[in-house]
């Protein structure tokens, strides 16, 4: 955030709005980070399931 904007808000005594803006910004950032981590976990789990399926196919061919 621009330092001049923060200084202007503080000078006018509007600290509640500044705190709310900072809270909303950090919450949005945390949401984006969480969604990225969830997508990465889904990809890892999908890779794991694919590997298990390929092992099952490999072992089922050996039984015949």
C-alpha positions in Angstrom: 0.0 0.0 0.0 1.2 3.5 -0.8 2.9 5.2 2.2 1.3 8.6 1.2 -2.2 7.0 1.4 -1.5 5.6 4.8 -0.1 8.9 6.1 -3.2 10.7 4.8 -5.5 8.3 6.5 -3.6 8.5 9.8 -3.6 12.3 9.7 -7.3 12.4 9.3 -7.7 10.1 12.3 -9.4 7.4 10.2 -7.5 4.5 11.8 -10.5 2.2 11.9 -10.8 2.2 8.1 -7.1 1.7 7.8 -7.2 -1.3 10.1 -10.2 -2.7 8.2 -8.4 -2.3 4.9 -5.3 -4.1 6.2 -7.5 -6.9 7.7 -9.3 -7.3 4.4 -6.1 -7.3 2.4 -4.4 -9.9 4.6 -7.6 -12.1 4.7 -7.8 -12.0 0.9 -4.1 -12.9 0.7 -4.6 -15.8 3.1 -7.5 -17.1 1.0 -5.5 -17.0 -2.2 -2.6 -18.8 -0.5 -5.0 -21.5 0.9 -6.6 -22.1 -2.4 -3.2 -22.5 -4.1 -2.2 -25.0 -1.4 -5.5 -26.9 -1.8 -5.0 -27.1 -5.5 -1.4 -28.4 -5.0 -2.6 -31.0 -2.5 -5.3 -32.2 -5.0 -2.6 -32.6 -7.7 -0.4 -34.6 -5.4 -3.3 -36.8 -4.3 -4.3 -37.3 -8.0 -0.7 -38.4 -8.8 -0.7 -40.8 -5.8 -4.0 -42.4 -7.0 -2.7 -42.7 -10.5 0.5 -44.5 -9.3 -1.6 -46.9 -7.2 -3.8 -47.6 -10.2 -0.7 -48.3 -12.3 0.7 -50.6 -9.7 -2.7 -52.5 -9.5 -2.6 -52.9 -13.3 0.9 -54.2 -13.1 0.2 -56.7 -10.4 -3.0 -57.9 -11.9 -1.2 -58.7 -15.2 1.3 -60.8 -13.3 -1.5 -63.0 -11.7 -2.9 -64.2 -15.1 
